């Protein structure tokens, strides 16, 4: 089964932080956005393996990320 997840990236002092919206335990950092994206994919794969080994339900993907703006 293929599932898509929504990634949220935040610029931090050391580069970027990435986190899955639907699975908040999956979080990584990278010096570049590409590095962060790759480590987030690796972390997701590792979490799926760990959850399967433990017999846990894998969170479903397909969340919606909404960005709100305000004029300041």
Protein Blocks (a to p, Z undefined) as FASTA:
>chain_A
ZZdddddddddfklpadddfklmmlccddfbfklmmmmmmmmmmmmmmmmmmnopacdde
hiacddddddZZ
